[in-house]
Amino acid sequence: MHELSIAVALAEQIETVVSKEHATRARRVVIAVGSLSGVEAEALQGVFPLVTEGTASEGAELVIESVAARVRCRACGQDSPMDGCFMKCVQCGSLDVELSAGRELHITSVELFFDERKT
């Protein structure tokens, strides 16, 4: 299950943000996960609380936003949703397309909590 290593890396990145911003902890974390990234959202949701125990991310809400696969046609320039499992342009039918979305895995936002007593 590579979701465990993803959760560990995610927690490390959040720790960096919390430290850099001089916050107390993370309250909410939003990540974008592409439909072709190979990440199981449910598994990631399950291991995130375990990995973040004792960290500045402990108790933070993890919001996973799914990003649908899209292709950009090199022939006509159309950007469109991927047609099932086929990588072809839905506008002109060309197979000369590139994946423009769907492999994402990144933090979109981190909502932080600041303990005003420490400032």
C-alpha positions in Angstrom: 0.0 0.0 0.0 1.8 3.1 -1.2 -0.8 5.3 0.4 1.1 4.9 3.6 4.3 6.5 2.1 2.1 9.2 0.5 0.6 10.0 3.9 4.0 10.2 5.5 5.3 12.5 2.7 2.1 14.6 3.1 2.5 14.9 6.8 6.2 16.0 6.4 5.2 18.7 3.9 2.5 19.9 6.2 5.0 20.0 9.1 7.2 22.2 6.9 4.3 24.6 6.2 3.3 24.8 9.9 6.8 25.5 10.9 7.5 28.1 8.1 4.3 30.0 8.9 4.9 29.8 12.7 1.5 28.2 13.2 0.5 25.8 16.0 -1.0 23.1 13.8 -2.8 22.3 10.6 -6.6 22.4 10.9 -7.6 21.3 7.3 -5.6 20.0 4.4 -6.9 19.9 0.8 -5.2 17.7 -1.8 -5.8 17.2 -5.5 -5.7 13.5 -6.6 -5.9 12.7 -10.3 -8.0 9.8 -11.4 -5.0 8.2 -13.1 -2.6 8.8 -10.2 -3.1 5.3 -8.8 -3.9 6.7 -5.3 -6.8 5.0 -3.4 -8.5 7.9 -1.7 -10.2 5.7 0.9 -6.9 4.1 1.9 -5.2 7.5 2.1 -8.0 8.8 4.3 -7.6 5.7 6.5 -3.8 6.0 7.1 -3.6 9.8 7.4 -4.8 9.9 11.1 -2.4 7.1 12.0 0.6 8.8 10.4 -0.2 12.3 11.8 -0.5 11.2 15.4 1.7 13.4 17.6 2.4 15.8 14.8 1.2 19.3 13.9 -1.3 17.6 11.5 -2.9 15.5 14.2 -6.7 15.9 14.0 -6.5 17.9 10.8 -9.3 17.2 8.3 -8.0 15.7 5.1 -10.1 16.7 2.0 -9.4 14.8 -1.2 -10.5 16.5 -4.4 -10.7 14.2 -7.4 -9.3 15.5 -10.7 -10.7 13.8 -13.8 -8.5 12.8 -16.6 -8.3 15.2 -19.5 -6.5 15.2 -22.9 -5.3 18.0 -25.1 -5.4 17.4 -28.8 -2.2 18.3 -30.7 -4.2 18.3 -34.0 -7.0 20.7 -33.2 -6.0 22.1 -29.8 -9.2 20.9 -28.0 -8.9 20.1 -24.3 -11.6 17.6 -23.2 -12.4 14.9 -20.8 -10.7 11.6 -21.6 -13.2 9.3 -23.4 -13.3 6.2 -21.1 -10.0 4.5 -21.2 -9.2 5.7 -24.7 -6.8 8.6 -25.3 -8.4 10.3 -28.3 -9.8 13.7 -29.0 -13.6 13.8 -28.6 -13.7 16.8 -31.0 -11.9 15.5 -34.1 -11.1 11.9 -33.2 -7.3 12.3 -33.4 -5.1 9.9 -31.4 -2.4 12.6 -31.3 -3.3 13.7 -27.8 -1.4 14.3 -24.6 -2.7 13.9 -21.0 -3.4 17.3 -19.6 -4.9 16.3 -16.3 -5.4 13.2 -14.2 -2.0 12.3 -12.7 -2.0 15.1 -10.1 -1.1 14.5 -6.5 -0.4 17.8 -4.7 -1.5 19.9 -1.7 -4.0 22.6 -2.8 -4.3 24.3 0.6 -3.5 24.0 4.3 -5.6 25.8 6.8 -3.6 26.6 9.8 -4.3 27.3 13.5 -2.4 29.9 15.3 -2.2 30.0 19.1 -2.5 33.7 19.8 -1.1 33.2 23.4 2.3 32.4 21.8 2.5 35.6 19.8 
